[in-house]
Amino acid sequence: MILEHAVLPVVPGREAAFEAAFAEAKPLIASRPGFVDLRLSRSLETPNEYLLLVHWQSVEAHEQGFRGSPEYERWRELLHGFYEPFPVVEHFAPVHSA
């Protein structure tokens, strides 16, 4: 299992609209093969920044499966207009856990 990590810098003043759009977009990603779970958290220090963590069964499930799907096109329509600058997405493999 891998962990997708993205810090989402939302345009200030658009946080409530982003959270509403994310609620609409969440079922799109959750329905994809290889999706395990996700967590969206909001920064306390920088309230317009969010941390998105998504567990996938593999990088391919995310990169080819989700990003190559019609669901991703709708995800983009709903969410990508909120980011400034556009977020960097990285994948992590477990090393230690408790």
C-alpha positions as CSV (number, residue, x, y, z in Angstrom):
1,M,0.0,0.0,0.0
2,I,1.2,3.5,-0.8
3,L,0.3,6.9,0.6
4,E,-0.4,9.9,-1.7
5,H,0.4,13.2,-0.1
6,A,-0.6,16.6,-1.3
7,V,-0.7,20.0,0.4
8,L,-3.6,21.9,-1.2
9,P,-3.2,25.7,-1.2
10,V,-6.7,27.0,-1.6
11,V,-7.3,30.6,-2.7
12,P,-8.0,32.6,0.5
13,G,-11.7,33.2,1.0
14,R,-12.7,30.1,-1.0
15,E,-12.3,27.6,1.8
16,A,-16.0,26.9,2.4
17,A,-16.7,26.5,-1.3
18,F,-13.7,24.1,-1.5
19,E,-14.9,22.0,1.3
20,A,-18.3,21.7,-0.2
21,A,-16.8,20.8,-3.6
22,F,-14.6,18.2,-2.0
23,A,-17.6,16.6,-0.3
24,E,-19.1,16.3,-3.8
25,A,-15.8,15.0,-5.3
26,K,-15.0,12.4,-2.6
27,P,-17.3,9.6,-3.9
28,L,-15.6,9.9,-7.3
29,I,-12.2,8.9,-5.9
30,A,-13.6,6.4,-3.4
31,S,-15.3,4.5,-6.1
32,R,-12.1,3.7,-8.0
33,P,-10.4,0.3,-7.9
34,G,-7.3,0.4,-5.7
35,F,-8.6,3.2,-3.5
36,V,-8.3,2.4,0.2
37,D,-9.1,5.5,2.2
38,L,-8.5,9.2,2.5
39,R,-8.2,12.0,5.0
40,L,-8.5,15.7,4.3
41,S,-7.2,18.0,7.1
42,R,-7.2,21.8,7.4
43,S,-4.1,23.6,8.7
44,L,-4.6,25.5,12.0
45,E,-1.7,27.8,11.2
46,T,-2.5,28.5,7.6
47,P,-6.3,28.1,7.3
48,N,-6.3,28.1,3.5
49,E,-4.0,25.1,3.3
50,Y,-5.3,21.5,3.4
51,L,-3.5,18.2,3.7
52,L,-4.8,15.4,1.5
53,L,-3.7,11.9,2.3
54,V,-4.9,9.0,0.2
55,H,-4.0,5.4,0.6
56,W,-3.9,3.4,-2.6
57,Q,-3.1,-0.2,-3.2
58,S,-0.5,0.9,-5.7
59,V,0.9,3.9,-7.5
60,E,-0.6,2.6,-10.7
61,A,-4.1,2.6,-9.1
62,H,-3.7,6.3,-8.6
63,E,-1.6,7.4,-11.6
64,Q,-3.2,5.2,-14.4
65,G,-6.5,4.0,-12.7
66,F,-7.9,7.2,-11.2
67,R,-6.1,9.8,-13.3
68,G,-7.1,8.0,-16.5
69,S,-10.7,7.7,-15.6
70,P,-13.8,9.8,-16.3
71,E,-14.2,10.3,-12.6
72,Y,-10.9,12.1,-12.5
73,E,-12.1,14.5,-15.2
74,R,-15.1,15.4,-13.0
75,W,-12.7,15.6,-9.9
76,R,-10.6,18.2,-11.9
77,E,-13.7,20.2,-12.8
78,L,-14.8,20.3,-9.2
79,L,-11.5,21.0,-7.4
80,H,-8.6,22.2,-9.6
81,G,-9.9,25.8,-9.8
82,F,-9.4,26.3,-6.1
83,Y,-5.6,25.9,-6.0
84,E,-3.0,28.6,-6.1
85,P,-0.4,27.5,-6.8
86,F,-1.2,24.0,-8.1
87,P,-0.2,21.4,-5.5
88,V,2.6,18.9,-5.8
89,V,1.5,15.3,-5.3
90,E,4.0,12.7,-4.0
91,H,3.7,9.0,-3.2
92,F,5.2,7.4,-0.1
93,A,5.9,3.8,0.8
94,P,5.8,2.7,4.5
95,V,9.1,2.3,6.4
96,H,7.9,2.2,10.0
97,S,4.5,2.1,11.7
98,A,3.1,1.7,15.1
